[in-house]
C-alpha cells in the first residue's frame, strides 16, 4: 500500500500541492491526470523521494521496490540486452558473484537465489520487452551509444519494466513510441502484476490500462474509481451538481439579503432581519464552477476543388544519395479523404508526407497536383524555424501581409483567436510559450489561408488531453482533406476513415479498423520474431564451409551418419544425467574432489558432443 498524507509542496511563494491525502492499494493501476503545470510530475518526484515535501509524508511497505524510467543513462558501449539485464541490480550482482566466489556452499546458495528470481529466463524476458518496444533482434546486441534520444528512452522504459518493481511510476511513457509500440505497451501494462501509477495525455492508453484515477487540480488530489472515461463522466456530473447548488444558494442569499435590506429599519421586523443577517454570515458557501480555459480550435473551411487533388503515379520516394525508402507508390488523394498513415517509426511515413507536401521530389515516377491546391503542413520540427524573439501576432501579421499588404490587426488577431490565443498571449515572445502553445501557433500558421489539404505529422506530442480533444473536434468540423501521422489511437479512430500502412518499402491500403490493425501488428511482430530467430540460429550454426566448385563433393555415407546420430543420442543422455546430478540439492556441499570429478565429466561430454555434431554436419553437407 502507498499512502500520501497531508502532502504539501511549494516553489517559492507558489503552492503546488496543499495538504493532499490519498491511499493507493496494492496492485491498483492509477492514472494521474490534470492540466499541464498542475503538479503531476512533482507528485511523482515527491513519491519517489527525488523531492522533499514542505509538509506531510509518503509511506509505503519497506519491502516494496519503487521504479521509474531513468533519464540519465550514460552513453555506454553496453549492448541493449545487457543494459536491460543490468537494471536488475540483485540479479546482476549474483551473476557477478558466480565468477568470483570459490566457496562451494556459497556458490550453491547463489545458484539457488538465481533460480528463485527466475534469472535463467531473464534474457528471453528482456528480449521480449525490447522487441515489443520496436527493436529488432539484430539491434539487441548493438551498443546503447549508437542509438538516438527517442530510441534510448525506449531502452530506459524496457529497463524499468524488466525490473518489475512493486510500485512502478511512468511519466508520459508513450512520448517516444510509435502507434505499434503503444499498442504493445497498452497490453503489457494492462496485465502488469503490481501497482502502477501512470501520467499520460493519451486517453486510449488510460482507458485500457487503469482502474483508478487521481485528479490533480487546484493544489489537491482526488481519487476516482474506474478508467479515464468514467472519471470524466463523474467529474462532469459533480461539477454540474456543484454549479446547481451554487446557483440555488445564490438565489437563496439574494432573497435573504432582499428581506434584510427591506425590513432592517422597521422595529417590528428588526429581530427577523438580524436573524437573516447571521444566517447569511454562517452560510457555507458553495463555489461557482470556474470553467478552465478550454482551448477551442477552428480550421477555416476551403472552397471545394476537383478530385483527385493529388495523384501519385508509381513513385519511388527517398533522398538523393541512396536507395528509395518507398517504392512504386501509386495513390490518389480526393477532396474528402481522411487518411491515417500507419507503420513503425523509420518505415517512411514522414517521407511520404513530405512528398505530398511538395517538400520532397520523387526519385522516379510522377506526382500531379491540382493547380488550385493549397496545403497546410504541420510538423513538430517547424518549431525550430520560428523566430523565438518574435511574437505570435508579429509572425501571423508577416505571413498574412504576403498575400494582403493591407491586412488589418483585427483580422490577424481573429486568426490567432481561432486557436486559443488571447491578445495577451499573442503578444508574448514565442520563446516564452509552452510546447502546447507553440503547437497551436503552428496550427494557426499552417491553416491561415484555408488550405484544401491538412498534413499533420505527430500533431499531439505537446498537447494535453483537453487540447487533443479540441483538435479532434476541429478536424472533424473541417471540410477539407486530411492526411495524418499520429501515435494517438483515439485521434486515428475518430478522425480517419481510411488507413494506409507504410511497411517494408511499400504503401498499401489496410482493409479494416484500428482494432483489426492492432491484431495485424501483433501477428506481424510474432512472424518477424520467428524470422529473426531463424536468422540468429543460422548465424550460430557451425556449418562446414562450402566445398570449392572445382572439387567433386564426397558421396553421402548413410551408415556413417546413422552411427554419429546414435553417438549424439548417447552423449545427450549422459549430459542430461550429469546436469540432473549437478542440479540436485546438496551437490555443492559435497567434497570438492567429488564435485570436481562430476563437473569434469560434464565438460568432457559437452566437448565430445560438439565434436560429433560437427562431424555429422560435415557429412550432411556432403
N, C-alpha and C positions, 0 to 999 in steps of 0.2 A: 504494500500500500504506500502511496505517495501522498503526503499531507502538506498543504500550504496554509499557514495560519497567520492572519494579520500582517501579511507581507506588504511592506512599504518601500518604495524606491524613488529617489529624487535625483534629478540632474540640475545642480544649482538650485534656483528657486522653483523650478518646474517639477511638479509631482507627476511621475509616470504611472505608478501603481500606489493605491492608497488603502491600507488595511484590508488586503484581499485575502479571502479564505476559500479553499476548495479542496476536496478529497477525491483522489483517483484510486480506485480499487485495482488489485492485480488483474492483469490480462485485459483491462479495458483498452479500447482503441479510440483515442481522443483527438479530434480536430480542433486546433486552436485558431480562431478566426477573429477578424476585426479589421478596421481601416488601417491603411499604411500609417505608421507612426503611433499606433495605439499602444504599443508596448509588447507585442507578441514575442519578438526575438529577445527583448530584455527579460521577459518572463523565463524563457529557456535558459538564459545565462545565469539567472538567479537560481533556478532549479539545479543546474549543473555545477554551480559553485564558481563559475567564471566571474560573477559579480557578487558583491556582498550587499545585503539589503540594509536599508536605513532603519528597518524595524521588522519584527515578525520572524518566523522560522520556516524552514523547509525540512521535513523529516521523511526518511524512508528506511526500510529494513536494511540494516548494515550489511547483510549478506547479498543484497541485490546489487548487481553491477549496473552502472549507467553509461550509456554510449551515445555519442554524437558523431556526425560526419566531420572528419578532420579537415581543416582548411590550410594546414601548414606542412603538408608532406614535402620533404626536401626533394630536390631534383637528383634522385639517386639512379644508379645504373641497375638496380634490382629489377628482376622481371616482374610483370604484373601479377602473375600467380604467386610468386614468393612474397611479394609485398602484402597481398591479401592474407596469406597464411601467417605472416609475421604479426598481423593485427591481433591475433590471439596470443597474448604475451605468455600465458601459462603454458600453452602447448609448445610455443617456440622455445621456451626455457627447458622444457622436458626433453625435447629432441636434442637440444644442445648438450644436455647432461648425459645423454646416451653415448656421446662421443668422448666424454672426458672421465666419466665415472668408472672406477675399477672394482669397487666392492660389489660382488655378485648379488648380495642381498638387496643392496640399494638399486642395482640395475633391474632386478625383478620388480621392485616397487615402482620404478619409473615406467616400465612397460605396462604394468597393471593400471597405472594412472592414465597412460596414453590410451589404453583400451577403454577405460571408463569414460573418457571425454570424446570417444569415437574419433581419435586422431587419424586412424588409418583411412577413413573415408573423407578426410578434410580436403585433400587436393581435388577430389571429384566435386565436392560441395563448392569450393572456391571457383572451379571452372564453370559450374552451372550459373553462379552469380554473375561472373564476368561476361559469359556469353549471353545471358539473359539481358544484360545491360548494353549489349550491342557489339561486344568484341568477338572477333573470330578466334578459332582455336590457334591459328598460327600466331596471332598477336599476343597470346598469353605468355609466351617466352621472350617477348621483346622488352627492352628496358623501359622503365617508367619515364625516364627523361626524354624519350623520343616522342612523347605524346603532348598534344596541346592542352590548354587550360580546361576546356569543356570535357575532354576525354579523361583528364586527370581527376576531375570531380567525380566521374563515373567510377574510377578505381577507388576513390575515397569512400564513396557510397557502398560499393561492394565490400570494402573492408569493415565498415560499420555493421552491415547486415551479416557478415560472416561470423562475427563475434557473438551475435545473438544475445545482447545484454538483456537483463530482466526489465530494464526501463530504457527504451530507445527514443531519442529525440531527433526528429527530422525537420529541418527548416528549409522549406521550398526544395524538396529533393528532385522535383521534375524539371527544374530550371534548365538543366543542361542535357535533357533527354529528348529524343525524338518520339513521335507517337508510338512507334513499335516498342521501344524500351519502356515507355509509360504503361502500355498495356500489360507488359510482363510484370512491372513493378506493382501495379494495382493488384494483380492476382497474388503476388508474393506477400504483400503487406496485409491483405485480407486474411491470410492464414498465418500471420506472424504469431508465434506461440506465447509471447509475453506482452507486457504493457507497451503501448505505442502512443507517443504524442507527436502530431504532425501539423506543421504550419504549411498551408497551401492555398493558392488562389485558384486552384483547379477544382471546381465543384464536382466534376465527374470522379476524380480521384477520391475526394472526401466521401462522396455517396457510396462508393464501392468498398472503402477501407475502414470506416469508423462507425462506432456505435454510441459515441457521446461527443458533445461539442462544448468547448469553453469559449465564451464570447468575451473578448477583451474590449471594454467600452467604458468611456467616462471614468477611467482610472480604477475600474472594478472588474472582477471576474464573475461570470455567471455560468453555471453548468446546465446543459440541456441534455436530455436523453434522445438518442436517435441519430440519423445521419444529417447531412447538411440541409437537404430539402425539408426535413422535419423541423430542424432548428429555425429555418427561415419562415416557415408557416406559423410556428408557435410564437416567434418573436413578433411577427406582423399582427397576430391576434392580440398579444399582450399590449403592443403599442396602441392598437385600436381601442382596446378597453381602457387603457390609461388616458387616452385623449377624450374618450366619452366621459370618464369620471371627472377629468379636469373641467370640461365644458359644463357638466352638471353642477359641479362645485362653484364655478364662476357665476353661474346663474343664481345659485342659492346665495352667494356672497352679495351679489348685486341687489337681490331682493331684500336681504337683511340691512344692507347699507342704506337702501332707499327708505326703509322704515325708520332707521336711526335719524337720517337727515330730516325726515318729515316731522318726527314727534319728540326729538330730544329737547325742544324748547317748551313742550307742554308738560305741566306739572303732573297731570293725570296719567301721562304715558312715559314719564321720565324713567321710572324704575324698569319698565319693559325695554325702553331704548338702551338703558345701561346694561341690561342683561344681554341684549343682542350684540352690543359692542364687545363684551367679554367673550361671547361665543365666537365672534369674528377673530379675536386675538388668539383664541385657543385652537382654532380650526387647523387640522393637519393638512397642509396644502399639497395637493397632487400637481406635480409639474406638468406643463404642457409638453407634448412631444415635439422636440425640436428636430425637424427633418434634417438629416445630414445632407451636405451639399452634393446631392447625387449628380453625377455627370451625365449629360444627355448629348449624344452625337446626332448630327444630321448631315448626311451626304446629299448634295444637290442632285436632282434627277436630270439626266441628259435628254436631249432630243433623240428620238429613235433614228437609227441608220439601218441600212440593209444588211442582212446576214448572207454569208458569214462575214464578220468584221475582220477576222484574221484567218488565213488559210496557210497551213504549214505543209509543204509538199516534199516528202521523202528527204527530210533534212538530217544531216549529220551535225551534231552540236558539240562544241568543245572550245578549247582555247588554241591559239595559233601554233604553239610549239608542242604538239603532242597528238595522241590518239583521241578520237571523239569520245566524249563521255556518254552521249546518247546517239543511237544510230537509226537512220531511216524513220524518223518521226513524221507521221502523216496524220494531222489533226486539223479540225476546224473549230473556231470559237464563234458562236452565234450571239446575238444581242441580248438573249435572255438566259444565257448559260450561267450556272452556279457550280463551279468545278473545284474540287479539292484534290491537290496533288499529294499522294501518299507514297511512303517509301522511307527506308532508313537514311540517316544523315550520310552524306557523301555519295549518294546514288545519282544526284543530278537534278533535284527538284529546283533549287535556286538557279541553276544553269538554264533550265527550261524557262523559268520566269524571266530571266534576263533576255533570252531570245525573244519572247513575246513582247517584252517592254522595248525592244529595239536597242538594247544596250549591248547586244552581242550579235554578230553576224553569223549565219550558218557556215559551216566549213564546206558543205555541199548541199544541193537541193535549193529550195526556194521558199521564201515567206512573203505572202501577199497581204497587204493591209488596205482597208478602206481609206480613201483619201480624206474622208471627214473624221476619221477615228481620233479621239483624244483618250490618252491612257493616264491613269493615276497609279503611280508605283510607290509602294511602301516597303522599306527595308530598314531594320534597326541600324544598319551601318550608315544610313543617311544622317544620323545624329552627329556623326563625326564631321560632316560637311557644313553644319550650321555655324554661323558666326556667334560664338558664345558671349561676345561683348555686346551684341545687338539685342533687341527685344523682339518678342513675337509680333508686335504691332509693326515695327520697322521692317522685319523680314516680309510680312504679308503685304505691306504697302509697296515695297520694292518690286515684289513679284507681280502684283496686280497692275502696277504702272506700265509694265512692259506692253500689255495689250490695251490699256486705257490710261493714258497720261493724266487724265482729268479725274481719276477715281477719287471719291470723297472719303473723309475719315469715317463717317457712319457706315459706309459700305464695307470698309476694311474691318471695322470692329464687329460688324454683323457676321462676317465670315468666321472670325475667331470665336465669336459668341456661340456659333453653332457647335463648337467643340469644347464648351465649358470655360472659355477664357473671359473673365470679367475684365473691366478696364484696368483695374489694379494689377491683375496677373499678367495681362497683355503688355503692360509697361515695365515689367520686371526683366532684368537681364536673363538671357537664356541659360547662362551658367548657373543661375540660382534655381532653375526648375528641377523638379524631381524627374526620375526616369519616366513615370507615367505621364507627366505634363509634357515632356519632350515628345513622347509618342503621340499625344493628342495634337501637338503642333504640327507634326509630320502629316497626320490625317488631314488637318486643315489645309496645309500647303498642297498636298497631292490632289485634293478634290476641289480647289477653289474655282476651277473653270468647268465644273460639271462634266467630268470625264465619262466616256461611254463604257469603259472597262476599268475595274479596280483590280490591281495586282497586289496582293498582300502576302509578304514573306515574313512569317512569325510575328504577327501584329500584336500579340497579347503578352509578350515577355515581361513588360514592366507595368501591366495593368492589374489592379486588384479585382476581386470578384464582381463588385458593383460596376466597375468600368468595363469589364468583359461583357457583362450583361447588356450594358448600354451599347457597346459595339455590335453585339449580335442583333439587337433590335434595330439599330441604324442600318445595318447591312440588309436586314430583311425588309426594311422600308424603301431601300434603294432600288430603282427601276432599271439599272444598267446591268452589265455582265460582271461576274466576279471570278477570279482565279485565286485560290488561297492555299498557302502552305502554313499549317498550324499544328502544334503538338497538343492543342486543347481539344479533346474528343467532343466535349459539349458544343464547342463552336462548329466543328466539322459537321456534326449530326444535324444541327439546327440551321446551318447556312447552306451547305452544299446539297445538290441533288444529283450530281454526277461525280464519280470517283475515278481518277486516273492513277494508276500505280506506276511509279518510276523505279525500275529494278532491273539489274543485270543488263544495263545499257539500252533498255527499251522503255517506251511509254505505252502502256496498254490500258484499255478500259476495264474497270472491275464491275462485274455484274452482281450487285448485292449491296447491303447496307454496311455500316461500320462494324456491327456485330459479326457479320459474315467475314469482313476483312480481319477482324480480331482472330477468328478461328483459322483463317487462311494463313495469317502471320505465324501463329503458334505452330501450325503444321509445317510451314516452310522452314522455320527455325529448327524444328526437330530433324528435318531432312538435311539441312545444312550441317548440323552437328554430326550426323551419321557420315556425311561426305568427308568432313574434317577428320573424323576418327579413322576412316579408311585411309586417308592420305598419310596420317601420322603413323599408322601401322605399316604402311608401305615403305615409309622413310626408314623405320627402325628395323625393317626386315633385313636379315643378313644374307640376302641372296647372293650367290656367286656371280661375278661379272660375266657378261655375255661372252660366249665363245667367238673369237675372231671369225669373220666371214670366210677367210681363206683357209680355215682349218675345218675338217669334217667333224661334226658333232658325234661324240661317242654314243653307241646304242644304249637305250634304257635297259637296265638289268632288273626285271621284276623280282627275282629271288633275293638280290642284294637289298632292294628297297623293303621287301617284306621282313627280312632279317633285322634291318635297322629299326623298322616300326615296332617289332617285338621288344627290341632293346630299349626304345624310348618309353614304351608302356611300363617295362620293368623298373627303369630308373625313376620315372614319375611316381611309381608306387613307393619306392624306397624314400624318395624325397618327402612324400606326404607323411609316411610313418615317422620320419625323423622330426618333421615340423610339428606333428602332434605331440611327440615326446617333449620337444623343447617348449611347447606352449602349456604343458601340464603344470598344475600347481606344485610348487616346491622344487621345480627343476633348477632354478638359480640359487637354491640353498644347498645343493649337492656339493661334494668335494670338488675343488677346482679342476683336478686332473680328469675326473669322470665327466664333468660338464664339458671340458675342452675336447675330450675324445668324441663326444656326440657332435659338437659343432664342427670339428674337423671332417667327420664323416659326411655331414651335410654339405660342407663346402666342396668336398671331392665329388659327391653325387651331382651337385649343380654344375660343376665344371665338365664332368663326363657327359651330362645331358646336353649341354651346349655344343660339345664336340660332335655328338651323334646327330643332333638336329642339323648341324651344318653339313655333315656328310649326306644326310637324307635330302637336304635342299639341293646339294650339288648333283646328286643322282637324278632328282626330279627334273632339274634343268636340262638334263641330257647333254 
